Amino acid sequence: MTTSTITITTELTEHTEKRSKVLSVVSVGSVVRRGFGAGFLSRRAALLLALFLVSCRTAAPPDRARASGYVEAEEIQLAAKVGGRVVELKVGEGARVSVGQVVARLESTDTELALERARADRRQAEAQLRLLQAGPAPEDVRQAEAQIAAAEAEAALARDELAAAERDLERFETLLDSNAGSRKQRDDAATKRDVARQRVRAMDERARAARATLARLRAGARAQEIDAARARVAAAHAAIKSLEQTSRDATVTAPLAGVVTQRLVDPGEIVPPGTPLLAIANLDEVWANVYVEEPVVPRIRLGQEATLRTDAGTALPGKVTFISSKAEFTPRNVQTAEERAKLVYRLKVTVKNEQGVLKQGMPVTAEIPFGQ
């Protein structure tokens, strides 16, 4: 009887911080060849057995918790406050942008034209205000004084005509009483007198109006008129500010530093206000939501050190920045069907990612040492 002894030794060590996986020696004892032939356990079978054992993971050390999750990052959809035609998109997907960098521009021709009209209205309102504050012009005063003099002269002439008409009427009435004149002459004289009276009243009213105009000119503009003119200037100024803001809103800048993850429109499209144009993610600081069972939660502290490891073995140090106060069922995309039935607590592990090692949606494993 012949005895063959095959010994398979596989040792796998991952040279990463605080993580190792060692497969101990596996001995397949003496296999007695009893009529089976020398190839009963071939080299190929030994290799498959070794690979199976390598694939088995060791449990987490007793001084820390391990949990799987996916990388997440702050992402915003960048939109313009105004609508219009997209004139230019200055960045493409994957481009890195800085705070304040111009990333898109919309057409603003109509706004610029409206802005020119508003500026012209403001200049007109300011000129009217200055005119009121300056008071009457000397030539306006002289003109008002001349109108008073002319009205008074015409009023004096009208009074002379009235006096003459009254004398004529008295004379024709005397002649009519002595049967030396006709009634028609007397009636014509009476009509002439009445016309003269109306003319005197009209000339006196004209003179009073001219004197009132002169007094108003010398007094200057009323306070209410100046206030109204100032209000017109302020309204024109506000309209200009609004249009200038609208013009600035047509130029879209990045509110945060990050990477463009999506271009949602193309140049030439006409979009309404608030339409998302680009999606930008801040990949300099990312996090992973991981889920741990209730027994280990009391041993984890907010702000304590933690590590995120990628499947490639890269480790990034971070901190626990959130511990949920409520238990929940494990999300379906994290654990197996058996694990989904368990109640767990969500933790958030945040890391610095200036080198861009971690990407959104990348699977990672969090190692969280237990607090003392």
C-alpha positions as CSV (number, residue, x, y, z in Angstrom):
1,M,0.0,0.0,0.0
2,T,1.4,3.4,-1.1
3,T,0.7,6.7,0.8
4,S,0.8,10.1,-0.9
5,T,0.9,13.2,1.2
6,I,0.0,16.6,-0.4
7,T,0.4,19.7,1.6
8,I,-1.0,23.0,0.4
9,T,0.1,26.2,2.0
10,T,-1.3,29.5,1.0
11,E,-0.6,32.8,2.8
12,L,-2.1,36.1,1.7
13,T,-1.3,39.3,3.4
14,E,-2.6,42.7,2.3
15,H,-0.1,45.4,3.3
16,T,-2.6,48.1,4.3
17,E,-3.0,50.0,7.5
18,K,-4.8,48.0,10.3
19,R,-6.0,45.4,7.9
20,S,-4.6,41.9,7.1
21,K,-6.0,38.7,5.8
22,V,-4.0,35.6,6.4
23,L,-5.0,32.1,5.2
24,S,-3.4,29.6,7.5
25,V,-1.8,26.4,6.5
26,V,-4.3,23.9,5.1
27,S,-3.2,20.3,5.2
28,V,-4.9,17.7,3.3
29,G,-3.9,14.5,5.2
30,S,-2.6,11.4,3.9
31,V,-4.8,10.2,1.1
32,V,-4.5,6.4,0.8
33,R,-4.4,5.2,-2.7
34,R,-6.6,2.2,-2.7
35,G,-7.4,1.4,-6.2
36,F,-8.1,5.0,-7.2
37,G,-4.9,5.8,-9.0
38,A,-2.2,8.4,-8.3
39,G,-4.1,11.3,-9.8
40,F,-7.0,11.2,-7.3
41,L,-6.1,14.7,-6.0
42,S,-4.6,16.5,-8.9
43,R,-2.7,19.7,-8.8
44,R,-5.7,21.5,-10.4
45,A,-8.0,20.4,-7.6
46,A,-5.4,21.7,-5.0
47,L,-5.3,25.1,-6.7
48,L,-9.1,25.4,-6.7
49,L,-9.2,24.6,-3.0
50,A,-6.6,27.2,-2.3
51,L,-8.5,29.9,-4.2
52,F,-11.7,29.0,-2.3
53,L,-10.0,29.4,1.0
54,V,-8.5,32.8,-0.1
55,S,-11.9,34.1,-0.9
56,C,-13.1,33.5,2.6
57,R,-12.8,36.7,4.7
58,T,-11.8,36.8,8.3
59,A,-14.1,38.4,10.8
60,A,-13.5,42.0,12.0
61,P,-11.1,42.3,14.9
62,P,-12.8,42.7,18.3
63,D,-11.6,46.3,18.7
64,R,-13.3,47.8,15.7
65,A,-16.4,47.7,13.5
66,R,-16.4,47.1,9.8
67,A,-19.3,48.1,7.5
68,S,-19.8,48.6,3.8
69,G,-21.2,51.6,2.0
70,Y,-21.0,53.8,-1.1
71,V,-19.2,57.1,-1.6
72,E,-21.4,60.1,-1.7
73,A,-20.7,63.8,-2.2
74,E,-22.4,67.2,-2.2
75,E,-23.8,67.8,-5.6
76,I,-25.8,70.7,-6.9
77,Q,-27.7,71.4,-10.1
78,L,-26.6,74.8,-11.3
79,A,-29.4,76.9,-12.8
80,A,-29.8,80.5,-14.1
81,K,-32.4,82.8,-12.4
82,V,-33.4,84.1,-15.8
83,G,-34.5,82.4,-19.0
84,G,-33.3,82.8,-22.5
85,R,-31.1,81.3,-25.2
86,V,-28.0,79.5,-23.9
87,V,-25.2,81.3,-25.7
88,E,-22.2,79.4,-24.2
89,L,-21.3,76.5,-21.9
90,K,-17.7,77.0,-20.9
91,V,-17.1,73.6,-19.2
92,G,-17.7,70.0,-20.1
93,E,-18.3,66.9,-18.0
94,G,-15.4,66.0,-15.9
95,A,-14.0,69.5,-15.8
96,R,-12.9,70.9,-12.5
97,V,-14.3,74.4,-11.6
98,S,-13.4,76.9,-8.9
99,V,-15.7,79.2,-6.9
100,G,-16.8,82.1,-9.0
101,Q,-15.7,80.7,-12.3
102,V,-18.0,81.5,-15.2
103,V,-19.5,78.2,-16.5
104,A,-22.4,79.4,-18.7
105,R,-23.9,82.5,-20.3
106,L,-27.4,83.2,-21.5
107,E,-28.5,85.8,-24.1
108,S,-29.3,89.2,-22.5
109,T,-29.9,91.5,-25.5
110,D,-33.5,92.5,-24.4
111,T,-32.2,93.2,-20.9
112,E,-29.5,95.5,-22.2
113,L,-32.0,97.5,-24.3
114,A,-34.4,97.8,-21.3
115,L,-31.4,99.0,-19.2
116,E,-30.6,101.8,-21.7
117,R,-34.3,103.0,-21.6
118,A,-34.2,102.9,-17.8
119,R,-31.0,105.0,-17.7
120,A,-32.6,107.5,-20.0
121,D,-35.6,107.8,-17.7
122,R,-33.4,108.3,-14.7
123,R,-31.5,111.1,-16.4
124,Q,-34.8,112.8,-17.3
125,A,-36.1,112.4,-13.7
126,E,-32.8,113.8,-12.3
127,A,-33.0,116.8,-14.6
128,Q,-36.6,117.6,-13.5
129,L,-35.5,117.4,-9.9
130,R,-32.6,119.8,-10.4
131,L,-35.0,122.2,-12.2
132,L,-37.4,122.2,-9.3
133,Q,-34.6,122.7,-6.7
134,A,-33.0,125.5,-8.7
135,G,-36.1,127.7,-8.4
136,P,-37.6,130.1,-11.1
137,A,-35.4,131.3,-13.9
138,P,-34.9,135.1,-14.1
139,E,-36.4,135.2,-17.6
140,D,-39.5,133.5,-16.3
141,V,-39.9,136.1,-13.5
142,R,-39.5,138.9,-16.0
143,Q,-42.1,137.4,-18.3
144,A,-44.6,137.1,-15.4
145,E,-44.0,140.7,-14.5
146,A,-44.5,141.7,-18.1
147,Q,-47.8,139.7,-18.2
148,I,-49.0,141.6,-15.1
149,A,-48.1,144.9,-16.6
150,A,-49.9,144.1,-19.8
151,A,-53.0,142.8,-18.0
152,E,-53.2,145.9,-15.8
153,A,-52.8,148.2,-18.8
154,E,-55.6,146.4,-20.6
155,A,-57.7,146.5,-17.5
156,A,-57.2,150.3,-17.3
157,L,-58.1,150.7,-20.9
158,A,-61.2,148.6,-20.4
159,R,-62.2,150.8,-17.5
160,D,-61.8,153.9,-19.6
161,E,-64.0,152.3,-22.3
162,L,-66.5,151.5,-19.6
163,A,-66.6,155.1,-18.4
164,A,-67.1,156.4,-21.9
165,A,-69.8,153.9,-22.6
166,E,-71.7,154.9,-19.4
167,R,-71.5,158.6,-20.4
168,D,-72.8,157.8,-23.8
169,L,-75.7,155.9,-22.3
170,E,-76.6,158.7,-20.0
171,R,-76.6,161.2,-22.9
172,F,-78.8,159.0,-25.1
173,E,-81.2,158.5,-22.2
174,T,-81.5,162.2,-21.7
175,L,-82.1,162.7,-25.4
176,L,-84.7,160.0,-25.4
177,D,-86.5,161.6,-22.4
178,S,-86.7,164.9,-24.4
179,N,-87.8,163.1,-27.5
180,A,-84.6,164.2,-29.3
181,G,-83.1,160.8,-29.6
182,S,-84.1,157.3,-30.7
183,R,-84.6,154.2,-28.5
184,K,-82.2,152.3,-30.8
185,Q,-79.3,154.7,-30.0
186,R,-80.1,154.3,-26.3
187,D,-80.1,150.5,-26.6
188,D,-76.8,150.4,-28.5
189,A,-75.2,152.6,-25.9
190,A,-76.4,150.2,-23.1
191,T,-75.0,147.2,-25.0
192,K,-71.7,148.9,-25.4
193,R,-71.6,149.6,-21.7
194,D,-72.3,146.0,-20.8
195,V,-69.5,144.8,-23.1
196,A,-67.1,147.2,-21.5
197,R,-68.0,146.0,-18.0
198,Q,-67.3,142.4,-19.0
199,R,-64.0,143.4,-20.5
200,V,-63.0,145.2,-17.3
201,R,-63.8,142.0,-15.3
202,A,-61.9,139.9,-17.7
203,M,-58.8,142.1,-17.6
204,D,-58.9,142.3,-13.8
205,E,-59.0,138.5,-13.6
206,R,-56.1,138.3,-16.0
207,A,-54.1,140.6,-13.9
208,R,-54.8,138.7,-10.8
209,A,-53.7,135.4,-12.5
210,A,-50.5,137.0,-13.7
211,R,-49.8,138.3,-10.1
212,A,-50.5,134.8,-8.7
213,T,-48.1,133.3,-11.3
214,L,-45.4,135.7,-10.3
215,A,-45.9,134.9,-6.6
216,R,-45.7,131.2,-7.3
217,L,-42.5,131.6,-9.3
218,R,-40.8,133.6,-6.6
219,A,-41.9,131.1,-3.9
220,G,-40.3,128.2,-5.8
221,A,-41.4,124.6,-6.0
222,R,-43.5,123.2,-3.2
223,A,-42.0,120.6,-0.9
224,Q,-44.4,118.0,-2.3
225,E,-43.3,118.6,-5.8
226,I,-39.7,118.1,-4.9
227,D,-40.5,114.9,-3.0
228,A,-42.4,113.6,-6.0
229,A,-39.5,114.4,-8.3
230,R,-37.1,112.6,-5.9
231,A,-39.4,109.6,-5.9
232,R,-39.3,109.4,-9.7
233,V,-35.5,109.4,-9.5
234,A,-35.5,106.6,-6.9
235,A,-38.0,104.6,-9.0
236,A,-35.8,104.9,-12.1
237,H,-32.7,104.0,-10.0
238,A,-34.4,100.9,-8.7
239,A,-35.5,99.8,-12.2
240,I,-31.9,100.1,-13.3
241,K,-30.7,98.0,-10.4
242,S,-33.2,95.3,-11.1
243,L,-32.2,95.2,-14.8
244,E,-28.5,95.2,-13.9
245,Q,-29.1,92.2,-11.6
246,T,-31.1,90.5,-14.4
247,S,-28.1,91.1,-16.7
248,R,-25.7,89.6,-14.2
249,D,-27.9,86.6,-13.7
250,A,-27.5,85.8,-17.3
251,T,-23.9,84.9,-16.5
252,V,-23.8,81.7,-14.4
253,T,-20.9,81.1,-12.1
254,A,-19.9,78.1,-9.9
255,P,-21.0,78.6,-6.3
256,L,-18.5,75.9,-5.1
257,A,-15.4,74.2,-6.2
258,G,-15.9,70.8,-7.7
259,V,-16.2,68.6,-10.8
260,V,-18.8,68.9,-13.5
261,T,-20.7,65.6,-13.4
262,Q,-23.4,66.4,-16.0
263,R,-24.2,68.9,-18.8
264,L,-28.0,69.1,-18.8
265,V,-28.5,71.5,-21.8
266,D,-26.6,72.4,-25.0
267,P,-25.7,75.8,-26.5
268,G,-28.5,77.2,-28.5
269,E,-31.4,75.9,-26.4
270,I,-34.0,78.3,-25.0
271,V,-34.6,77.6,-21.4
272,P,-37.1,79.1,-18.9
273,P,-35.9,80.6,-15.6
274,G,-34.6,78.0,-13.1
275,T,-33.8,75.3,-15.6
276,P,-30.7,73.3,-14.4
277,L,-27.8,73.7,-16.8
278,L,-25.0,71.8,-15.1
279,A,-24.5,69.4,-12.2
280,I,-21.4,70.0,-10.0
281,A,-20.1,67.7,-7.2
282,N,-17.7,68.7,-4.5
283,L,-15.3,65.7,-4.5
284,D,-12.7,67.3,-2.2
285,E,-14.7,66.1,0.8
286,V,-16.9,63.0,0.5
287,W,-18.6,60.6,2.9
288,A,-20.0,57.1,3.1
289,N,-23.2,56.1,4.9
290,V,-22.6,52.8,6.6
291,Y,-24.8,50.7,8.8
292,V,-23.8,49.0,12.1
293,E,-25.7,46.8,14.5
294,E,-27.1,48.2,17.8
295,P,-24.6,46.4,20.1
296,V,-21.6,48.3,18.7
297,V,-23.2,51.8,18.5
298,P,-22.5,52.7,22.2
299,R,-18.8,52.0,21.5
300,I,-18.6,54.6,18.7
301,R,-18.2,58.3,19.4
302,L,-19.1,61.3,17.2
303,G,-15.9,62.9,15.8
304,Q,-13.7,59.8,16.3
305,E,-11.2,58.6,13.8
306,A,-12.3,56.2,11.1
307,T,-10.9,54.8,7.8
308,L,-12.5,54.2,4.4
309,R,-10.9,51.5,2.3
310,T,-11.6,50.9,-1.4
311,D,-11.7,47.5,-3.0
312,A,-8.3,48.2,-4.5
313,G,-6.9,48.5,-0.9
314,T,-6.5,52.3,-0.8
315,A,-7.1,53.7,2.7
316,L,-8.2,57.2,3.5
317,P,-8.4,58.5,7.1
318,G,-11.6,60.3,8.2
319,K,-14.0,61.0,11.0
320,V,-17.4,59.9,12.1
321,T,-19.5,63.0,11.5
322,F,-23.0,61.6,12.1
323,I,-24.6,58.8,14.2
324,S,-28.3,58.3,13.6
325,S,-30.5,58.4,16.7
326,K,-33.1,56.1,15.2
327,A,-32.8,52.4,14.2
328,E,-33.8,51.4,10.7
329,F,-33.7,48.4,8.4
330,T,-30.6,47.8,6.4
331,P,-30.9,49.3,2.9
332,R,-31.3,46.7,0.2
333,N,-28.2,47.8,-1.7
334,V,-25.8,47.2,1.2
335,Q,-26.3,43.8,2.8
336,T,-27.7,40.4,1.9
337,A,-31.3,39.4,2.2
338,E,-30.6,37.9,5.6
339,E,-29.0,41.1,6.8
340,R,-31.8,43.3,5.5
341,A,-34.1,42.0,8.2
342,K,-31.9,43.4,10.9
343,L,-32.3,46.8,12.6
344,V,-29.2,48.9,12.3
345,Y,-28.0,52.5,12.8
346,R,-26.6,54.7,10.1
347,L,-23.2,56.3,10.5
348,K,-21.6,58.9,8.3
349,V,-17.8,58.7,7.8
350,T,-16.4,61.8,6.1
351,V,-12.9,61.9,4.5
352,K,-10.8,64.5,2.7
353,N,-10.5,63.5,-1.0
354,E,-8.3,66.3,-2.5
355,Q,-6.5,63.7,-4.7
356,G,-9.7,62.5,-6.2
357,V,-9.2,58.9,-5.2
358,L,-12.9,58.3,-4.3
359,K,-15.7,58.8,-6.8
360,Q,-19.4,59.0,-6.3
361,G,-21.0,55.6,-6.0
362,M,-17.7,53.8,-5.4
363,P,-18.1,50.9,-2.9
364,V,-16.0,51.2,0.3
365,T,-15.5,49.6,3.6
366,A,-15.4,51.6,6.8
367,E,-13.2,50.6,9.7
368,I,-14.3,52.3,12.9
369,P,-12.2,51.6,16.1
370,F,-14.3,51.4,19.2
371,G,-14.0,54.3,21.6
372,Q,-12.6,53.8,25.0
